[in-house]
Amino acid sequence: MKRVLSRMLLCLSLSLLAGVALAQKPRVVVPTGSTGGVFFFYGQAIAKILSETGVAEATAQQTGGSYDNLLLLRDRTDPGANTYYCALTTTDAALVTYTGQEPRFKEKRADSQRILFYMYPSLIHIVTTEKSGIKVVQDLKGKRVSTGQPGSSTENLALLVLEGANVKPESFGKRERLPAAESAKALAEGTIDAYFWVGGVPTASIVELGQSLLRKGDRIRLVPVTPQSTTAQLLLKRFPGIVSTGVVPKSVYGTATDIPALFTGNVFVCPASMPDSLAYAITKAVFDNLKTLETATAAARDTTLKNSADLYAAKTVVPFHPGAVKYFRETGAIK
């Protein structure tokens, strides 16, 4: 009888210990972005990697993008409950929310964010069609244009691009504020003439849009922004070291020519309250599983140790998390 009782107590103890261990596994929520955008697929893949490697109980959450994600990181992280919100964000959004320059973060900044790693560059897409007749930003006057979801990084950058080109949204024939996939659908159906989208290259919904337009005898066009333009100069001055100029090869979306354009970066950030050991484990799990990430989205090809090391060396306003720095030092990416 005593032996049976001892076994029962041992089993009970082991069950309790297992329950405690299970309860102690951190919960990580990864806010992503709108469907059709790279954030959506990238964030889903990150959550899957973290769950399958046992680093955390991780889930992805669809959102409106960078600013929504940083609000969640700021307001929903709860170290006491072992719950951490890690945000996918553009570098420009990370900067203005950290410093409080973004109005929604003026009273309460998102200065608890810490960079884990650089993800990839995002193109400030201005998407239209060959038949629309839109060749420069100023041609958007009188047209039906979507400037992105309300309060998103896309919308904020779209408004800056328009400001630099001296084009007011009020001059549009109609203004829409649609997410990526909805904007692409509206352009394909002819209910809008152009739209803005800030996302990785290539963005799946834009690739699909190009294919759809070809079947209808039309062709996708990206409105160019040259480095010398007032539009480019405004954004380069507003976000030094964050916004850059570049070229989109015509092979990416099947455009008639290579397109000069503006880019911003993207980073994966977690709260400063996250334990160093967990930040280290997340960073390691991602870089150990880059092939899985690249399978989810081609933009992940730019998620490299070198790109994160280069960003660290640039001494960004938003600091890196010590746990991530430890990983990069161990790999030799930074000294």
C-alpha positions as CSV (number, residue, x, y, z in Angstrom):
1,M,0.0,0.0,0.0
2,K,2.9,2.3,0.9
3,R,4.6,1.5,-2.4
4,V,1.4,2.3,-4.4
5,L,1.0,5.6,-2.4
6,S,4.6,6.5,-3.1
7,R,4.2,5.9,-6.8
8,M,1.1,8.0,-6.8
9,L,2.8,10.9,-5.0
10,L,5.8,10.6,-7.4
11,C,3.5,10.8,-10.5
12,L,1.6,13.7,-9.0
13,S,4.9,15.5,-8.3
14,L,6.1,14.9,-11.9
15,S,2.8,16.1,-13.3
16,L,3.0,19.3,-11.2
17,L,6.6,19.9,-12.3
18,A,5.6,19.4,-15.9
19,G,2.7,21.8,-15.5
20,V,5.0,24.4,-14.0
21,A,7.5,24.0,-16.8
22,L,4.7,24.3,-19.4
23,A,3.3,27.4,-17.7
24,Q,6.8,29.0,-17.6
25,K,7.2,28.8,-21.4
26,P,7.0,32.4,-22.6
27,R,4.2,33.5,-24.9
28,V,5.3,35.6,-27.9
29,V,2.8,37.4,-30.1
30,V,4.0,38.6,-33.5
31,P,1.8,41.4,-34.9
32,T,2.2,41.3,-38.7
33,G,0.4,43.4,-41.3
34,S,-2.4,43.3,-43.9
35,T,-2.9,40.2,-46.1
36,G,-1.1,40.5,-49.4
37,G,1.9,42.2,-47.8
38,V,5.3,40.7,-46.9
39,F,4.8,41.5,-43.2
40,F,1.9,39.0,-43.1
41,F,3.9,36.1,-44.5
42,Y,7.1,37.0,-42.7
43,G,5.5,37.3,-39.3
44,Q,3.6,34.0,-39.8
45,A,6.8,32.3,-40.6
46,I,8.6,33.8,-37.5
47,A,5.8,32.6,-35.2
48,K,6.0,29.1,-36.7
49,I,9.7,28.9,-36.3
50,L,9.5,30.0,-32.6
51,S,6.8,27.4,-31.8
52,E,8.4,24.5,-33.7
53,T,11.8,25.1,-32.2
54,G,10.3,25.3,-28.7
55,V,11.6,28.8,-28.0
56,A,8.1,30.1,-27.1
57,E,4.4,29.6,-27.5
58,A,4.2,31.9,-30.5
59,T,1.3,33.2,-32.5
60,A,1.0,35.7,-35.4
61,Q,-1.7,38.4,-35.3
62,Q,-2.9,40.2,-38.4
63,T,-2.8,44.0,-38.0
64,G,-2.7,47.3,-40.0
65,G,1.1,47.3,-40.0
66,S,4.0,49.0,-38.2
67,Y,2.2,51.5,-36.0
68,D,-0.4,49.0,-34.9
69,N,2.4,46.6,-34.1
70,L,4.3,49.1,-32.0
71,L,1.2,50.1,-30.1
72,L,0.7,46.4,-29.2
73,L,4.3,46.1,-28.2
74,R,4.0,49.1,-26.0
75,D,0.6,48.4,-24.4
76,R,0.1,44.7,-24.4
77,T,3.4,43.3,-23.3
78,D,3.1,41.8,-19.8
79,P,6.3,40.4,-18.3
80,G,4.4,39.3,-15.2
81,A,2.3,37.0,-17.4
82,N,5.4,36.0,-19.4
83,T,3.8,37.5,-22.5
84,Y,5.8,39.6,-25.0
85,Y,4.6,41.4,-28.2
86,C,7.4,41.6,-30.9
87,A,6.7,44.0,-33.7
88,L,7.6,43.9,-37.4
89,T,8.1,47.6,-38.3
90,T,9.6,49.9,-40.9
91,T,12.7,51.7,-39.6
92,D,11.0,55.1,-40.1
93,A,8.0,54.1,-38.0
94,A,10.4,52.7,-35.3
95,L,12.2,56.0,-35.2
96,V,9.2,58.4,-34.9
97,T,7.4,56.2,-32.3
98,Y,10.6,55.8,-30.2
99,T,11.2,59.6,-30.2
100,G,7.5,60.5,-29.9
101,Q,7.5,62.4,-33.2
102,E,4.5,60.4,-34.3
103,P,1.4,62.1,-32.8
104,R,-0.1,58.9,-31.4
105,F,3.1,58.3,-29.5
106,K,3.7,61.9,-28.3
107,E,2.3,61.5,-24.8
108,K,3.5,57.9,-24.4
109,R,6.5,56.9,-26.6
110,A,7.2,53.4,-27.7
111,D,10.7,53.7,-26.3
112,S,10.7,50.2,-24.8
113,Q,11.3,48.8,-28.3
114,R,14.6,47.1,-28.9
115,I,15.9,45.8,-32.2
116,L,16.6,42.1,-32.5
117,F,17.6,42.0,-36.2
118,Y,17.2,43.7,-39.6
119,M,14.7,42.0,-41.9
120,Y,14.8,43.5,-45.4
121,P,14.3,46.8,-47.3
122,S,10.9,47.9,-48.3
123,L,10.0,49.8,-51.5
124,I,7.7,52.8,-51.4
125,H,5.6,51.5,-54.2
126,I,3.4,53.8,-56.3
127,V,1.5,51.3,-58.4
128,T,-0.6,52.1,-61.5
129,T,-1.1,50.8,-65.0
130,E,0.3,51.7,-68.4
131,K,-3.2,52.7,-69.6
132,S,-3.8,55.1,-66.7
133,G,-1.6,57.8,-68.2
134,I,0.1,58.4,-64.8
135,K,3.8,58.8,-65.4
136,V,4.9,61.1,-62.5
137,V,3.6,61.7,-59.0
138,Q,2.0,65.0,-60.1
139,D,-0.2,63.0,-62.5
140,L,-2.1,61.7,-59.5
141,K,-4.1,64.9,-59.3
142,G,-7.7,64.2,-60.4
143,K,-7.2,60.4,-60.1
144,R,-8.7,57.8,-57.8
145,V,-5.9,56.9,-55.4
146,S,-5.5,54.7,-52.3
147,T,-2.9,56.0,-49.8
148,G,-2.9,52.9,-47.6
149,Q,-4.6,51.9,-44.4
150,P,-5.4,54.8,-41.9
151,G,-2.4,55.4,-39.6
152,S,-0.1,52.9,-41.3
153,S,3.5,53.5,-42.3
154,T,2.3,53.2,-45.9
155,E,-0.1,56.1,-45.4
156,N,2.4,58.3,-43.5
157,L,5.1,57.8,-46.2
158,A,2.6,58.3,-49.0
159,L,1.6,61.7,-47.5
160,L,5.3,62.7,-47.3
161,V,5.8,61.6,-51.0
162,L,2.8,63.7,-52.0
163,E,4.0,66.6,-49.9
164,G,7.4,66.5,-51.6
165,A,5.7,66.5,-55.0
166,N,3.4,69.3,-54.0
167,V,0.3,67.1,-54.5
168,K,-2.5,67.4,-51.9
169,P,-4.8,64.4,-51.3
170,E,-7.7,66.8,-51.7
171,S,-6.7,67.1,-55.4
172,F,-7.5,63.5,-56.0
173,G,-10.7,62.6,-57.9
174,K,-11.3,60.2,-55.0
175,R,-9.2,59.1,-52.1
176,E,-9.3,55.5,-50.8
177,R,-7.4,54.1,-47.7
178,L,-7.1,50.4,-48.5
179,P,-4.7,47.7,-47.4
180,A,-2.3,46.0,-49.9
181,A,-4.5,43.2,-51.3
182,E,-7.6,45.3,-51.4
183,S,-5.7,48.1,-53.3
184,A,-4.4,45.6,-55.8
185,K,-7.9,44.2,-56.4
186,A,-9.4,47.6,-56.8
187,L,-6.7,48.6,-59.4
188,A,-7.3,45.3,-61.3
189,E,-11.1,46.0,-61.3
190,G,-10.6,49.6,-62.4
191,T,-12.2,51.2,-59.3
192,I,-9.0,53.1,-58.5
193,D,-6.2,54.4,-60.8
194,A,-3.2,54.1,-58.5
195,Y,-2.2,53.2,-55.0
196,F,0.7,53.4,-52.5
197,W,2.2,50.4,-50.7
198,V,5.3,50.2,-48.6
199,G,6.5,46.6,-48.6
200,G,9.1,44.1,-49.5
201,V,10.2,43.3,-53.0
202,P,8.5,41.4,-54.5
203,T,5.1,41.9,-52.9
204,A,3.0,38.9,-53.8
205,S,-0.2,40.9,-54.4
206,I,1.6,43.2,-56.8
207,V,3.1,40.2,-58.8
208,E,-0.4,38.8,-59.1
209,L,-1.8,42.2,-60.1
210,G,0.8,42.4,-62.9
211,Q,-0.2,39.0,-64.2
212,S,-3.9,39.9,-64.1
213,L,-3.3,43.2,-66.0
214,L,-1.4,41.3,-68.7
215,R,-4.3,39.0,-69.3
216,K,-6.4,42.1,-69.9
217,G,-4.0,43.6,-72.4
218,D,-2.6,46.2,-69.9
219,R,0.7,46.4,-67.9
220,I,1.7,47.3,-64.5
221,R,3.6,50.6,-64.0
222,L,5.5,51.9,-61.0
223,V,5.7,55.7,-60.8
224,P,9.4,56.7,-60.6
225,V,10.9,58.9,-57.9
226,T,14.4,60.0,-58.9
227,P,17.1,60.8,-56.3
228,Q,17.2,64.4,-57.5
229,S,13.5,65.1,-57.2
230,T,12.1,67.3,-54.4
231,T,10.1,64.2,-53.2
232,A,13.3,62.2,-52.7
233,Q,15.1,65.1,-51.1
234,L,12.3,65.7,-48.6
235,L,12.2,62.1,-47.4
236,L,16.0,61.8,-47.3
237,K,16.2,64.9,-45.1
238,R,13.3,63.8,-42.9
239,F,14.8,60.3,-42.3
240,P,18.6,60.5,-42.8
241,G,20.1,57.0,-42.9
242,I,16.7,55.4,-42.9
243,V,15.2,56.2,-46.3
244,S,17.4,55.6,-49.3
245,T,17.2,55.7,-53.1
246,G,17.5,52.7,-55.4
247,V,16.3,51.0,-58.5
248,V,13.6,48.3,-59.0
249,P,14.8,46.1,-61.9
250,K,12.1,45.6,-64.6
251,S,12.2,41.8,-64.1
252,V,10.7,42.2,-60.6
253,Y,7.2,43.2,-61.6
254,G,7.4,43.0,-65.4
255,T,7.6,46.8,-65.8
256,A,8.7,48.3,-69.2
257,T,11.9,49.7,-67.7
258,D,13.9,49.7,-64.4
259,I,12.3,52.2,-62.0
260,P,14.2,54.7,-59.7
261,A,12.5,54.6,-56.3
262,L,12.7,55.2,-52.6
263,F,13.2,52.5,-50.0
264,T,13.0,52.2,-46.2
265,G,14.2,49.4,-44.0
266,N,12.4,46.9,-41.8
267,V,13.4,45.6,-38.4
268,F,12.1,43.0,-35.9
269,V,11.8,44.6,-32.5
270,C,10.9,43.2,-29.0
271,P,10.3,45.0,-25.7
272,A,13.2,45.9,-23.4
273,S,11.5,43.9,-20.7
274,M,12.1,40.7,-22.5
275,P,14.8,38.6,-20.8
276,D,18.1,38.5,-22.5
277,S,18.0,34.7,-22.7
278,L,14.7,34.8,-24.6
279,A,15.8,37.6,-27.0
280,Y,19.0,35.5,-27.7
281,A,17.0,32.3,-28.3
282,I,14.6,34.1,-30.7
283,T,17.4,35.6,-32.7
284,K,19.3,32.3,-32.9
285,A,16.2,30.4,-33.9
286,V,15.5,32.8,-36.8
287,F,19.0,32.7,-38.1
288,D,19.2,28.9,-37.7
289,N,16.1,28.6,-39.9
290,L,16.6,31.2,-42.6
291,K,15.7,28.7,-45.3
292,T,12.3,28.3,-43.8
293,L,11.8,32.0,-43.7
294,E,12.9,32.4,-47.3
295,T,10.4,29.7,-48.3
296,A,7.7,31.9,-46.8
297,T,8.8,35.1,-48.5
298,A,11.5,35.9,-50.9
299,A,12.2,39.2,-49.1
300,A,13.8,37.2,-46.3
301,R,16.9,36.7,-48.5
302,D,18.0,40.1,-47.0
303,T,17.7,38.8,-43.4
304,T,21.4,38.3,-43.0
305,L,23.9,38.6,-40.2
306,K,25.8,41.2,-42.2
307,N,22.7,43.4,-42.7
308,S,22.0,43.3,-38.9
309,A,25.7,44.0,-38.1
310,D,25.7,46.9,-40.5
311,L,22.6,48.4,-38.8
312,Y,24.2,47.9,-35.4
313,A,27.3,49.7,-36.6
314,A,25.2,52.6,-37.8
315,K,24.3,53.3,-34.1
316,T,20.6,53.7,-34.7
317,V,18.5,55.8,-32.3
318,V,16.5,52.7,-31.4
319,P,19.0,50.4,-29.6
320,F,19.5,46.7,-30.1
321,H,18.4,44.2,-27.4
322,P,21.4,42.9,-25.4
323,G,20.3,39.3,-26.0
324,A,20.5,39.8,-29.8
325,V,23.9,41.6,-29.4
326,K,25.2,38.6,-27.5
327,Y,24.1,36.3,-30.4
328,F,25.8,38.5,-33.0
329,R,29.0,38.6,-31.0
330,E,29.1,34.8,-30.6
331,T,28.7,34.4,-34.4
332,G,31.4,37.0,-35.1
333,A,29.0,39.3,-37.0
334,I,29.9,42.1,-34.6
335,K,33.0,42.6,-32.5
